């Protein structure tokens, strides 16, 4: 996907100049003072409580998205720390995701939207923005494009962003609502999770079996303003990988505020043949469970029928 922008037409909500070369995020330690005391703090400043938090953030975002920001006094009292953090941010993490899903969830809850990157993306941020195309239907396991609820992704570091669409022919609601219905949003999150797994190597013939879906709703979302979805996936695979657990952390934003966050855990079958083999075994197990259940019911009924006949 060609990563282009649709935010460079003088729109009012994008009028603030973004300095060339500025990082999307800066990391500062809580026991350090802001280095530029005569200026307002950097709006994308991530203040963390520990060096471990700073290291994990830099590993998650990389040096193209994040840079340590320490005062001169702090560098003197903690010699070598700045250099260590810079080294961490420049490490090559192409071999796999740098942190697990639970750790990522804790850190991402502290992260505002990456507006410095998103303003140069094809994603819709404000009401006048043009929406990007819907994602390939194969990446969300759909047969019809009108049921796709997420856009093509925008990638920064290990973080993926999508726009969310609110129209589908799959779901029909009994009555209208001023807010986007939760069931529709749950389906959008599910699609974002599937797409994230495919983007990180799950072959198109692979399948995901949902194991756990833990969701928190914190704010309503309206129909008339773009919705953004942000994901991190700790799963990677290729066609030679074993079947394994796939975990995705998903956040939903509108007006820059966090509205929903969820952890989706699934079991990834790397190809359809393995998924079908597992399904056959499960069907046999379910058949035995059904037979045993019906036998229990029969044993309860038999004495009752005998008594009625006497």
C-alpha positions as CSV (number, residue, x, y, z in Angstrom):
1,X,0.0,0.0,0.0
2,X,1.3,3.4,-0.9
3,X,1.3,5.5,2.2
4,X,0.0,8.9,1.1
5,X,-1.6,11.8,3.0
6,X,-4.9,13.5,2.5
7,X,-4.3,16.1,5.2
8,X,-2.3,18.8,3.3
9,X,-5.1,21.0,2.0
10,X,-5.3,23.6,4.6
11,X,-8.0,22.0,6.7
12,X,-8.6,23.8,10.0
13,X,-7.9,20.9,12.2
14,X,-4.6,20.2,10.5
15,X,-3.3,23.8,10.4
16,X,-0.6,23.4,13.1
17,X,2.9,23.1,11.5
18,X,4.7,19.9,12.2
19,X,8.5,20.4,12.4
20,X,10.5,18.4,9.8
21,X,12.4,15.6,11.6
22,X,10.4,15.8,14.8
23,X,9.8,12.5,16.4
24,X,6.2,11.4,17.0
25,X,7.0,10.6,20.7
26,X,9.6,11.6,23.3
27,X,10.2,9.6,26.4
28,X,11.1,11.3,29.7
29,X,11.6,9.9,33.2
30,X,9.1,11.0,35.9
31,X,12.0,11.9,38.3
32,X,13.6,14.1,35.6
33,X,12.6,17.7,34.9
34,X,11.5,18.8,31.4
35,X,14.7,19.7,29.6
36,X,13.4,22.9,28.0
37,X,12.2,24.8,31.1
38,X,11.3,28.0,29.1
39,X,9.0,26.1,26.7
40,X,5.7,24.2,27.1
41,X,6.2,20.4,27.4
42,X,6.2,18.5,24.1
43,X,2.6,17.5,23.5
44,X,3.6,13.9,22.6
45,X,5.8,13.5,25.7
46,X,5.5,10.1,27.3
47,X,6.5,10.4,31.0
48,X,7.3,7.0,32.5
49,X,8.1,5.8,36.0
50,X,11.1,3.6,35.4
51,X,14.0,3.0,33.0
52,X,12.3,-0.4,32.3
53,X,9.2,1.4,31.0
54,X,11.4,3.7,28.9
55,X,13.3,0.7,27.4
56,X,10.1,-1.1,26.5
57,X,8.5,2.0,24.9
58,X,11.6,2.6,22.8
59,X,11.6,-1.1,21.7
60,X,7.9,-0.9,20.8
61,X,8.2,2.3,18.8
62,X,11.8,2.3,17.5
63,X,14.0,5.3,16.8
64,X,11.9,6.4,13.8
65,X,8.9,7.0,16.2
66,X,10.4,7.7,19.6
67,X,13.4,9.4,21.1
68,X,14.6,9.7,24.8
69,X,14.4,13.2,26.2
70,X,16.6,13.7,29.3
71,X,17.8,16.9,30.9
72,X,21.5,17.7,31.2
73,X,21.4,17.4,35.0
74,X,19.7,14.0,34.7
75,X,22.3,12.8,32.2
76,X,25.1,13.8,34.6
77,X,23.6,12.0,37.6
78,X,22.8,8.9,35.5
79,X,25.9,8.5,33.2
80,X,25.4,6.3,30.2
81,X,21.6,6.1,30.5
82,X,20.9,8.3,27.5
83,X,23.3,6.3,25.3
84,X,21.7,3.1,26.5
85,X,18.2,4.3,25.6
86,X,19.4,5.5,22.2
87,X,21.0,2.1,21.6
88,X,17.8,0.3,22.5
89,X,15.7,2.4,20.2
90,X,18.0,1.6,17.3
91,X,18.0,-2.1,17.8
92,X,16.7,-4.3,14.9
93,X,13.4,-5.8,15.9
94,X,12.6,-7.2,12.5
95,X,13.0,-10.7,13.9
96,X,9.8,-10.4,15.9
97,X,7.6,-8.2,18.2
98,X,9.7,-6.8,21.0
99,X,7.3,-7.1,23.9
100,X,4.4,-9.4,25.0
101,X,0.7,-8.4,24.7
102,X,0.1,-7.6,28.3
103,X,3.1,-5.3,28.6
104,X,2.1,-3.6,25.3
105,X,-1.4,-3.0,26.7
106,X,-0.1,-1.3,29.8
107,X,2.2,1.0,27.8
108,X,-0.2,1.8,25.0
109,X,-2.8,3.0,27.5
110,X,-0.4,5.8,28.3
111,X,0.2,6.7,24.6
112,X,-1.8,9.4,22.9
113,X,-2.5,9.1,19.2
114,X,0.6,9.4,17.0
115,X,-0.7,12.6,15.3
116,X,2.7,13.5,13.9
117,X,2.6,10.4,11.8
118,X,-1.1,10.2,11.2
119,X,-1.3,13.7,9.8
120,X,0.9,12.4,7.0
121,X,-1.2,9.2,6.5
122,X,-4.1,8.4,4.2
123,X,-6.4,7.8,7.2
124,X,-9.3,10.1,8.0
125,X,-8.8,12.1,11.2
126,X,-11.4,14.9,11.0
127,X,-14.9,15.1,9.5
128,X,-13.8,16.6,6.2
129,X,-11.2,14.0,5.5
130,X,-11.5,11.5,2.8
131,X,-11.6,7.8,4.0
132,X,-9.0,5.4,2.6
133,X,-10.1,2.2,0.8
134,X,-11.4,-0.8,2.7
135,X,-8.9,-3.5,3.4
136,X,-8.7,-6.6,1.2
137,X,-11.7,-8.8,2.1
138,X,-9.4,-11.9,2.3
139,X,-7.6,-10.3,5.2
140,X,-10.8,-10.1,7.3
141,X,-12.3,-13.4,6.1
142,X,-15.3,-11.8,4.3
143,X,-17.0,-12.7,1.0
144,X,-18.5,-9.3,0.4
145,X,-16.8,-5.9,0.5
146,X,-19.8,-4.2,2.0
147,X,-19.2,-6.1,5.2
148,X,-15.6,-5.0,5.6
149,X,-15.5,-2.6,8.6
150,X,-11.8,-1.5,8.6
151,X,-9.6,0.4,6.1
152,X,-6.2,-0.5,4.7
153,X,-3.7,-0.1,7.6
154,X,-1.1,2.6,8.4
155,X,2.0,1.2,10.1
156,X,4.4,3.1,12.5
157,X,6.9,0.9,14.3
158,X,5.0,-2.1,15.5
159,X,1.7,-0.2,15.7
160,X,-1.0,-0.4,13.1
161,X,-3.8,2.1,12.6
162,X,-7.0,1.6,10.7
163,X,-10.1,3.7,10.0
164,X,-13.4,2.0,11.1
165,X,-16.4,2.0,8.9
166,X,-19.9,1.9,10.4
167,X,-21.9,0.3,7.5
168,X,-22.5,-3.4,7.0
169,X,-25.2,-5.6,5.7
170,X,-24.4,-8.4,8.2
171,X,-25.9,-6.7,11.2
172,X,-29.5,-5.4,11.5
173,X,-30.6,-3.6,14.7
174,X,-34.1,-3.3,16.0
175,X,-34.0,0.5,16.4
176,X,-31.7,3.4,15.5
177,X,-29.2,4.9,17.9
178,X,-27.4,8.2,18.3
179,X,-24.3,6.2,19.0
180,X,-22.5,3.5,17.1
181,X,-23.7,0.2,18.4
182,X,-21.4,-2.0,20.5
183,X,-22.1,-5.1,18.5
184,X,-20.9,-3.4,15.3
185,X,-17.8,-2.1,17.0
186,X,-17.0,-5.6,18.4
187,X,-17.1,-6.9,14.8
188,X,-14.8,-4.1,13.7
189,X,-12.3,-5.0,16.4
190,X,-12.5,-8.7,15.5
191,X,-11.7,-7.8,11.9
192,X,-8.8,-5.6,13.0
193,X,-7.4,-8.5,15.0
194,X,-7.7,-10.9,12.0
195,X,-6.1,-8.4,9.7
196,X,-3.2,-7.7,12.1
197,X,-2.4,-11.4,12.3
198,X,-2.4,-11.7,8.5
199,X,-0.2,-8.6,8.2
200,X,2.3,-10.3,10.6
201,X,2.6,-13.5,8.6
202,X,-0.5,-15.6,9.0
203,X,-1.0,-17.0,5.5
204,X,-4.2,-16.3,3.7
205,X,-5.1,-20.0,4.1
206,X,-4.6,-19.7,7.8
207,X,-7.5,-19.6,10.4
208,X,-8.0,-18.0,13.8
209,X,-10.1,-19.7,16.5
210,X,-11.2,-17.1,19.0
211,X,-10.3,-18.1,22.6
212,X,-10.8,-14.9,24.6
213,X,-12.2,-11.5,23.9
214,X,-11.8,-9.0,26.8
215,X,-13.3,-5.6,26.0
216,X,-13.6,-2.3,27.9
217,X,-16.0,0.4,26.8
218,X,-15.2,3.8,28.2
219,X,-16.8,6.4,25.8
220,X,-19.6,6.5,23.3
221,X,-18.8,6.9,19.6
222,X,-20.8,9.1,17.2
223,X,-21.7,8.4,13.6
224,X,-20.6,11.7,12.2
225,X,-16.8,11.7,12.9
226,X,-13.9,9.4,11.8
227,X,-13.1,6.5,14.1
228,X,-9.5,5.2,14.4
229,X,-8.4,1.8,15.5
230,X,-4.9,1.1,16.8
231,X,-3.5,-2.4,17.2
232,X,-0.4,-4.2,18.4
233,X,0.1,-7.9,17.6
234,X,2.7,-10.1,19.4
235,X,2.2,-12.9,16.9
236,X,4.4,-13.5,13.9
237,X,4.4,-16.5,11.6
238,X,5.1,-17.8,8.1
239,X,4.0,-20.9,6.2
240,X,6.5,-23.1,8.0
241,X,5.4,-22.0,11.5
242,X,3.7,-24.3,14.0
243,X,0.1,-23.6,15.1
244,X,0.3,-21.2,18.0
245,X,-1.5,-18.6,20.1
246,X,-2.1,-15.2,18.5
247,X,-2.7,-12.2,20.8
248,X,-3.7,-8.7,19.6
249,X,-4.3,-5.6,21.7
250,X,-6.8,-3.2,20.1
251,X,-7.8,0.4,20.9
252,X,-10.5,2.6,19.4
253,X,-10.3,6.4,19.3
254,X,-12.6,9.3,18.3
255,X,-11.6,13.0,18.7
256,X,-8.3,11.6,20.1
257,X,-9.9,10.1,23.1
258,X,-9.8,6.4,23.9
259,X,-13.3,4.9,23.7
260,X,-12.7,1.1,23.6
261,X,-9.8,-1.2,24.3
262,X,-9.7,-4.9,24.0
263,X,-7.4,-7.9,24.2
264,X,-8.2,-10.6,21.6
265,X,-6.6,-14.0,22.1
266,X,-7.0,-16.7,19.4
267,X,-5.4,-19.9,18.3
268,X,-3.8,-19.6,14.9
269,X,-3.9,-22.5,12.4
270,X,-1.2,-21.8,9.9
271,X,-3.1,-23.4,7.0
272,X,-6.6,-24.6,6.2
273,X,-5.6,-28.3,6.3
274,X,-4.5,-28.1,9.9
275,X,-7.7,-26.1,10.8
276,X,-9.9,-28.7,9.1
277,X,-8.1,-31.6,10.9
278,X,-8.6,-29.9,14.3
279,X,-12.3,-29.3,13.4
280,X,-12.9,-33.0,12.6
281,X,-11.4,-34.0,16.0
282,X,-13.6,-31.4,17.7
283,X,-16.7,-32.7,16.0
284,X,-16.0,-36.2,17.2
285,X,-15.5,-34.9,20.8
286,X,-18.8,-32.9,20.5
287,X,-20.7,-35.9,19.2
288,X,-19.6,-37.9,22.3
289,X,-20.5,-35.1,24.6
290,X,-23.9,-34.8,23.1
291,X,-24.4,-38.6,23.3
292,X,-23.4,-38.6,27.0
293,X,-25.7,-35.7,27.8
294,X,-28.7,-37.3,26.1
295,X,-28.0,-40.6,28.0
296,X,-28.1,-38.6,31.3
297,X,-31.4,-37.1,30.4
298,X,-32.7,-40.5,29.4
299,X,-31.7,-42.1,32.7
300,X,-33.6,-39.3,34.6
301,X,-36.7,-39.8,32.5
302,X,-36.8,-43.7,32.6
303,X,-37.8,-44.0,36.3
304,X,-40.4,-41.3,35.9
305,X,-42.0,-43.0,33.0
306,X,-42.0,-46.4,34.9
307,X,-43.7,-44.8,37.9
308,X,-46.4,-43.3,35.6
309,X,-47.1,-46.7,34.0
310,X,-47.6,-48.5,37.4
